[in-house]
Amino acid sequence: MIDYAKSDRTIGKILSDKAKRIPDKIFITTHTAQVTYGEVDRTANRFANAFLSLGLQKGDKVSTLLNNCLEHIYCWFGLGKIGVVDVPLNTAYKGQILEYMINNSDSDAIVVDQEYLERIQFLQAGLKRIKKVIVYTPPGAAPVDVSMQLPTMNITEFFSFPDTAPECDIHYSDLATIIYTSGTTGPSKGVMMSHAQCYAFSEQVAKNIGIRPDDINYTCLPLFHVNARCMCTYPCMLAEAGVAVAPRFSLSRFWEDIRQFKATIFNGLGAITPLILSSPPQPNDADNPIRLAFMVPLPDPYEDFEKRFGLKVTTTYGMTEISLPTFPPLEEKMPKKTCGKCIDGYDLRIVDEYDEELPVGQIGELIVRDKQPYTMLSGYYNMPEKTLEAYRNLWYHTGDAMYKDKNGWYYFVDRIKDAIRRRGENISSFEVESVVNTHPAILESAAFAVKDPVLTEDEVMITVVVKPGM
């Protein structure tokens, strides 16, 4: 794998270089299409030039509210080529939370799947900076007729723009994307990820799980998440491998997809692992092309998963903010329930409430410091006080309870703060309560986690106090 110079660690330069080196190699595969590195690069250039035609400039922001599709990837790469900051939004968001994120990110335009266009219509009067709405109509779908006050266009127009590379001077320290991650006692925070952090995050995966050029990495996780981006798509680009993208996770289609795509790696996050394990054993379980399952957290015992499906399992620990500071060394056997050892480029400590380091085996909070600039977040967008709070005493505080054994293996125990973890995502109880409390009959509410007995994850429960007489 090429170790790019720091000056070249921007997503546009990496993609352009791969397009020159391996233009005819298949990069992205979906159920309906296959596109090469050269084709992805040329189309990303078209999208970049289309965004420039809208008057967008380096440093501006564009929100995307899109399902998994090629156009989602073209927007991501195209924006990266012109230094416009990509703001991918969770497609579950609507109403107050969605409006907050579009406004908090200072987005000037939004690209939206027509499935969600009515949500933007409902909010348009309160969207402070949005000057253009770009609508994506999936292949075969009839365009929807939604009355909009904001100027709109269809993303199909983007494909008619020239495929010449745009002229833009982008530094590796420049902001590439803002990804929102839920807090617990306040609104979601926009994690500012530089081009260098996106590169470092992806390089850590490519090197530490050993992605090869002949690999095909299957993801059914949403492209608005850092997992599908920096733990699947971008690492494969660095390793000159292929990526297979499914619309969403489907237990009934999972192994069918794996075999159809001839995938050799998949990422399992959160509830995916217990769901796969819950399916009845089949005689052909091990008859699949997967060589490596990259799973967070580890199934317990992970050896049973390896034996049943005929593959190797590995894991990691990380956050959007800090990238991935732990991996199991490829040559060592993992203990059960571990999340790996500290990799080069990080300092890790397990500390008490006063940030004093705790002895081996004792549970405390994991705090993190990077050794190379721009390996971790550049701060929380428009929230300097939250950035300072997270970086107290010059270490990033993860809010995760962990311990380390005498051999240097780290083990995740729980969140220290009150958080709801559902389907691999942190959910802000504050945001849920803020919406529930707008109901005219509700005086106050509390959202909290209850364990799902099947998925071993959280479900959301809400207790409400009604107003007198309601």
N, C-alpha and C positions, 0 to 999 in steps of 0.2 A: 504494500500500500504506500502511495506517495505521501511523503511528509511535506506538505506545502509550507512555503515560507509564510511568515505572519502576514506580510503585505498582500498575500493572495487568499487569505482565509475569509473571503466573502462568498456568499452563496452563488452570486452571478459569475464570479471568476471560476469557481470550482466547476459549475455546470458547463460553462463555455470550454474549459480545458478538457473535460470528459468528452464533450461533443467532438472535439478535434481528435482525441486519442482513439475513441471507440464509437464513431458516429453511427454505425449500423448495428450495434449491440442493443438488444431489447432491454429497456430500463423499466418501464411501467407496464404491467398487464392488469386488465380488468376482465370482467366476464364478457365484455363486448369488444375489446380493443387491445392491441399491443402497439406500443410506441417506443421508438429507439431513443438513444441518448441524443442523437442529432435532431430528431423530430421534437423532442421535449425542449431542447435549447432554442430551436427556431420559433416554436410556438410561444415559449416564454418571452422571446424578443417581441413578438407581435403584441402580446399582452402588455409588455412594458411600454411599447410605443403608444398603445391605445390609452393607457393610464396617463401618459405624458400629454396626450391630446386633450385630456380633460382639464389641463391646467395644474395637475398635481406636480409638486416639486419635492426634492430630497428633504426628508424630515416630516413631510405630511403623513397623515394616517388614513388607512383604508380598512374598515371593518369587513369581515366576510362572515356570512351566515349560510353555510353551505354543507350539504351532505358529502360523503366520500364520492368524488368524481374526478376525472382528469382536469376539469376546469378549476377545481380547488387547488390542484398542484400548480397549474399554469399561473394562477393568481399569485400564489406564494412565491414562486420563482421569479415571475415577472416583476412584482413589486420589489423583490430583493435586488434586481438588476439596476433599479433606478433610485435606490435609497429611500423609497417610500415605505413607511413602517406598516407591516402586516399585522392586523388585529383579528385573529380567528376567534369567533364566538361560538360557545356551546349552543347547539341547535335546540336544546331543551329550554333555553331562556326565552322569556316573553314578558310583556308588560313592564312593570317598574324596574326589574333587574336588568332587562335588556336595554331599556332607555338609559339607565345609569351607566352601563358599560360603554355604550356608543358615545355618550357625552363625556364621561370621565376620560376616555382615550383621545378626545379631541379629533374624532374621525371626521374627515372631509367628504368621504363617499362610503357607500356600502354596496357590496356584492351579495345578492340574496337569492337563494333558491326560491322559485315561485311558490313552492309549498309554504313558505314562511312570509310571503309578501304582505298578507293581511296584517301580520304583526307590526310591520313597518308602517303600513297605512294607519293603523290605530295610534301609533306613537308619533307620526311625522310632525305634528305641531310642536312637540316638545324636543325635537332633535335640533340642537343649537347650531351645529356647523355643517350638517349634511347638505351638499349641493348637488349630488347625483346619486341615483339609485340604479345599479346595474343588475338586471334580472337574468337569472339562469333558468332556462327551460330544459329539463332533462330530455334526452332523445326519445321520440315517440310520444311525448306528452303534449297535450293541447295547451297552447298559451292561455293563461288565466287573465281575465279582465278585471283588474283591480283599479279603482279610481285613486290616483295619486296626485297630490298637490306638488310634490317634489318632482323635478325633472328625472325621467327614466330613460333607459335604453336597454336593449337586449345584448347579452354577452356575445351572441353570434357575430355582431359587428366587429368584435375584437379580432377575429380571424382574418379580416381583410386588410389589416395593417401590415406594413413591411416587416420582414423578419430580420432586418439588419440590426446588429447589436447597438443599443442606445449608448450615447456618450454620457457617462456619469462617473465622477470621482468618488468612490466609496472607500472608507477606511475600515479596517477590521474592528475598530472600537465603536463604529457607528451603530446606532440602534437598528436592529433587524425586525424584531417582532415584539408585541406585547401580548402575553398570555395571562388571562385572569385566573387566579386561584383563590379559593374561598378561605375567608377567615372564620373566626368563631364569634367574636364579639363586635364585629363591624362589617361593613360592606367588603365585597371581594376586592383584592388588590391586583393591579396590573403589573406583572413581572416584566421588567425591561430586559430583554435578551439581546445582547450585541451580536454582530456577525461572528465575532471571535468565540462567544459562548456557545452559539449554535454549532460551530465547527468543533469546539472542544468536547461538547456533550456527545456529538455523533462519533467523533474519533475515539472517545473512550469506549463506546459500544463496539465499534468495528474492530478495535485491537483486542479488547478484553474478552470478547466472546469468539473471536477468530473468524470473522466473516471472510469468505473466499470469493473470488470472481465468478466461480461456477455456482454460487448459492442463489436461491430465490427465497426472499423473506416474505412470508405471508402476513398481512395485517388486516384484521377486520375491525380495528379500533378507529375511532374518529380522527380525521385529519386536523380537527381543531385542537387536538391534544398534543402535548410534547412527545408522548410515546410514539404515535404513528409517524411523527415528523423526525425527531432526533434519536429515536431508538429503533427506527425501521428504515424510513425512506432515505434520509440524509446519510446514515452510516453505509447503506448499500451503495450510494453514489460514490462515497469515498473509496469503497472497496471494489468499485466497478462491477457490482453484482446487480441482480434484478429484484424488483419489488412486485408482489401481487397484492392488489388492493380490492377488498370486498366491500360492499356497501355498509355492512354492519355484522355483528356477531350473530350467528345462527347455529344453535347446537345441532339441528338436524342436517345442516349443510356443511358443518365444519370440516369433517374428514373428507367429504366429497370434494369440497373446494381444494383442500390440501393435495389430493390426488390429481384433480383436474389441472391445477397450476403447476404440478410437479415441485411443490415448495419443499425446501430443505431446512428452513428455520421458521418458527412462529413465535410471536410474543404473546404470552398469557398474562393477563392483568386482573387482579381482584377476583371477581366471581367466575371468571372463565374457567379457572382450574377446577373448582368443585363441581361446576356444571359438567365439564368433560368427564370427570371421575364418576359422576352420578349416573351416566348413561350405562346401560347393561353391557357387560363384556361381550365382545364379538370375536369369532374365530380369526378374523382378519385385522384385529386391532393393530398388530405390529406390521401389517402389510401396508406401509405408507413410506413416502420418500423423505420424511423428516429425519434429520440427523441431530438437530439441537432445538430444544424448547427453552426459550428465555422467559422465565416465569417469576413474577413478583406478586405475592410471596411464594416461597417454595411450597409445593405440596408436601404433606407429612404422612408417611415417610416418602421422600421423593424417589427412593429406589423402586418402590412399587409402580410408580408412574413410568419410570424408565423401562422397567421389565415389561409392563403391559403393552406399551406402545413402541417398544424397540428403538429407543432414542436416548440421547443424553440431555440432562437438565442442568441449567445454570441459572443464576439469579443476580440481583444487584440491590442497591438501596440508593434512592435519590429523591430529589424534588426539582420542580421547574427552576427554583431559585438557585440551587447549588450544583446542578448537573448530577453526576453519578460518582461519588467518592469511594464506593466500595464495590469490589467484584471478587468472586472466588478465583484464585489462580488456576489456570487451565490444567496445570499438571498436578494439582492437589485434590484429594477427596474432600468434599464438603461435609462438615457436621450437619446434623439435622437442624432445621429452622434458622440457619445462619443467613446473613445477607452479604457475606464476603469479608475481605480484608481491605484495609486502606490502600488505595493505589497511589502511584507517584503523582505528585502535583498537589497534594492536600495534607493538611494537618487536621487531625480529629482528636477531640477530647470528650470524655464523659464527665460531666460536672454536676455539682450540687446547686442549690438555689442561689448561691453566692458566686458561682462560676469557679469554685475551687475543684480541681481535678480529683476524681474519686478513684479508689484502688480497683484493680482487676476484679471482675465478678460482681461489682456493685452497680445497681441501676441508677442512672441519672439521665440528664438531658444531653443529647449529642449536639456539640457545637463544632463549627467547621470554618476553616480558613484555607483559601487557595494560595498556591505559591507562584502562580503565573497570573498576570493581570487579565481581566475579562474572561476568566474561566467560570465565574459565577455571575449572578444578576448584577445589573448596573443600577439597581434600586427599584422601588415601587413607583409607578408613574403617578405624578401629581399627589404623592403621599410621602413627602420627605420625613415626616415625623414617624411613619411606620418603618421607613428604611433605617432611621437612627435606632428605633426600638429593637429591630431585629439584629442590628450590628453592635449592640452594647458591648463594651469592653473589647471592641475591635474583632469580635468573632460573630459569625452568623449563627443565630439560635434557631434550631430546627423545630423546637416544640415536640420532639419525639423522645420518648424514654427508651434507652438502650443500655446494653452492657457489653463489655469486651472480655473474652476469656484469655487465659495465659498465653495462648498461641496466636493471639492477634485477630481472632475471628469476632465479628460484631453480630449482635442479635437484637432485632427490633422487639420491643415489649408492647408499647402502646403509645397513643398520643397523650401528651401531658395535659394539653388544653382540651376542653370539651369540644369534640368535633364529631361530625357524622360522616361516616365513610360508606358510600353506597356506589356500587358498580364501578369501583376503582376511582371515584371522585370524592373530594372533600366537599361537603355541603355546609354552607354557612347557616347556622340556626338563626342568626340575626336577620339575614335576608328573608328566610322563610317567614319568620315572625312579622317582619315589616309588611309583607304582603297580606298575610292572614289578618293582621290588625286593621287593615283598611275596610274589612267587612263591617257594615253598619251595625250588626248585632253583637260584635265582639269587643269586649272591654280590654282584654289582654290575652296573650297566648304564649305558650312555650313549646318550641320544637326540640325534640331530643331523639337519640338513637335507641332503637330496640333491635336486638339480634334476630336475624333471619336464621331459623334453625337448619334450613337446607343449604343456604349459600355461605354460612358462617361470616356474613357481612351484616352491615346495618340496614335497617329500613327506617323510614322517617315516621315518627309519631308526633301528633300535635294535641296538646291539651289546651282548651280554651275556657275562659271565664266570660259569660255573656253579660251584657248590660242589663240593669234592672228592667223587668217587664218584657224582655225580649226572649 
